[in-house]
Amino acid sequence: MEGQSRIDQLHQSGSLKVLFPRNQTSFLQAVTVNTAGGATGGDQFKIDATVKKNARLTLTTQAAERAYMAPKFTAASVHNKVTVEKNAQLHWMPQETILFENSNLSRSLIIDMHETSNCLLVEPLVFGRIASGERLNSAKIKDHIEIRKNGSIHFLEKLFLSNNITEHLSSATIANGANVTVLVVYIGSDAGKLLPVVRSLLPETAGASLVHKDTLVMRALAPNSYEMRHFLIPVLKRLSGNLLPKPWMI
């Protein structure tokens, strides 16, 4: 397809692989596959990508990522960095990360943007398999999300939860028993115009606002992944220009 972004260089090793399904859009779709089935203590995963000038990249996962039981004090680490050059666009759209009982996950994501680039980021997090009656009585997650613009911090999110996470989330002033949290960040010149559209699609357990004139942030709680996807998919379709990657629709 004329005008479609393409791979320039690719190196991959270990159990983390990247597939590039065909699509009829200008975005290159990259789908990560963890052939190990999940992450446990001592595992180390890393993505380092560059979206070059005028290019468009959607990065998603084949399925939900799973953080499995880990040996005590030994974390699974996931450290990702994406550079987004002039007039480039990034859709960072992994599916849910599911924390299992006794898991220990340390994650970081750094997106370094040019002032003319655009970005859509979504990060859904599931605290235990509620359909299986699982509670997170002993688990840990450290999460760091940082978006830079022209080298300066534009958006920063830090999360640290440990021990009895289910009990912590049950508090009415924290998550009121919700089992899923979602963060969406959209950075583009039309963020202000999209804000009322996004708000119209949200349930009472979600909210959206502008933190900068070009930056829309949405946060949401849901009892389970099914309820989360019910409102999140229409939001992502709107923010992505109806370019939701296929793994999200399966």
N, C-alpha and C positions, 0 to 999 in steps of 0.2 A: 504493500500500500504506500503510495507516494506521501511523503511527509511524516511517515511513522518513525518513531525513535527505535534505534537498534543497539545491539551490544557492541561495545568497543573492545573491552578487555574483560576476561573472566578467569578467576582462579578459585577453585574450591577444593576442600579436603575434609577428611573426617566424615562424620555421619550427617552433617548439614549440607544439603544439596539445594540447587536452585534450578527450577524448570521455567521455560518460557513458552507458555501456550499461545497458539495463534489467536489473534483478535483483530477486529476491523476498526480499531481506533488509532489515534496518533500516539497513544501511550504504549510503552513497552511494559508488559506485565511480567513480573518476576514472582514466582511462587516458591517459597522455601519449603523443603521437606526434611524433617528430622527422621532419618531412617532408624534411629535408636528408639523411636516411639515416645520420647519424653526426655526430661532432664532430671538428674539426681546428683547427690553430693559428689563434688570433684569434677563434674562435667564443666567444660568451658566452650562456649559458643560465641562467635564474633562475626559481625557483618560490617564491612567497610566499603561503602559505595559512593560514587560520584555521579550526579545528574548533570551532565555537561550543558553548556550554553544552548538555550532554545529546546532542550530535550525534555521528555516527559516520561516519568517512571511511576508505575504502581507496584508496590511491594506488599505482598500478602503471604499467608501461610496456607498450606494445603488443608489443614484441619486445626482444631484447637491444640495448643501446646499444653503439655502436662508437666507439672513439677511433682515428681514422685518422692516417696520417703527417702530421706538422706541420713547418712551416719551423723551422729551428734556433732555439732559445731562445724560440719563440712557443707559448704554451700555449693549449689550449682550456679555458675556465673554466665550471664548473657550480656555482652557489651557490644552495642551497635553504634555506628556513626555514619551519617549521610551528609555529604556536601552537595548543596544545590546552587549551581552557578547562575549567571545572569540570564534572566527571562526563562528559567527552567521551572518545571512543576514536579512536585513530589506528592504522591498519595501513599502514605504509610498506613496500611490497613490490615494488620494481623488479626486473625480471629482470636477467640477467647484464650486466655491463659488460665488453666485450672490448677489450683493448689490442692494437693492431697494432704492428708494427715501426716505429720512428721516431715513435711517438706521444708526445704531451706533454699530460698531463691534470692539471688542478688542480681539485679538488672540495671542497665543504664542505656539511655538512648540520647545521643547528641546529634542535632540537626543544625548544620551551619549554612545559613541562607545568605544569598545576595539580596540587596534591597529590592531588586526587581523580580525576584522569584516568588512563587506561590507554594503553599503547603497545606495539605489536609492530613491530619493525624487522628487515629482512633486507637484506644487501648482499653479493651474490655477485660475485666479480672473477675474470676469466679472462685469463691471461697468454699471449696469442697463440693462433692457430688451430692446435692441435696436429694436427688431421686433415689440414691442408695442409702440415705439416712446418715451420711457422713457429716461429722462435726470436726472442726479444726480446733482440737483441744491443745495441740502442741504443733505449731508451725511458725515459720518466719519468712517474711518478705521485706527486702529493701529495694526500693524502686527510685530511679532518678531519671527524670525527663528534662532535657534542656534544649531550648531552641534559641539559636543565636542569629542575629541579623547584623551584618557588617562587623562581626567579631564581638558584638556586645550582647549580653543576655537579654532576650526579648520575652521569653516565657520560661518559667522554672517550676517544676513539680517534684516534690520529694514525699515519699511514703515509706513508713517503717511500722510494721506490725509484727508482733511475736507472741508466743505462748498461746493462750486461749483466745484465738481470733474470733471464733463464733460468738463467744460471750461478749466480747468487746463490741462487735457489730450489732448485738441485740439491743444496745442502749437506744432509747428513743431520741437522744440528742446526737447520736452518731450515725447509725444506719437503720435503726428501727427494725432490725431483723432481716434486712435485705441481704441476699446472698451474692449479688452481682453489682459491681461498680463499673462505670464507663466514663472515660475522659475523651472528649473530642475537641480538637483545636483546628481552626481554619484560619489561615493567613492569606488574605487577598484584598485587593482594592474594593471588592464588592461585599465585604463582610457586613457592613452596616445594613445594606439592602437585604441580605439574607437572614439577618437576625429575626425579624418578625415571622418569616416563613418557618424557620427552625422552631421558634417558640410555639407556633400553631400545631406542630407535630408531636409535642412532648406531653407526657403524662404529668401528674401532680408531683411525682417523685423525681423530676428532672428540672433543670433550669439552664438558661443560656444568657450570656451577656457579652458586651464588648469590653475587653481589657485594654485594647488600643484601638484606634480608629480603623485599623485594618485586621484586627484579630478578634475572632469570635471563639469563645470557650463555652463548651457545654459539659455539664456533669449530670450523671443520672444514677439512680439506684433501681434495682429490679429484684424480684424474688427468685428468678431463675433465668437461664439463658433464653428460653423460648419467649418469655415476656419482654426481655431486653431487645431481642431481635425484632419483635413486633413493631416497636417504635424507632429503633435505631436504623434499620435498613432504609425506611423512607427518608430519614435525615441524611444518611450517607449518599443516597441516590441524588438528593437535591444538592448537596455540597460538592459532590464529585462531577456534577453535570451528567448524571445518569450513567456513570462509568464504573459501577460497582463490579469488582472482579468476580469471575465465575465461582470460585470456591465459596464465596459468601452466599450464593444462591442455591447451593446444593443442600 
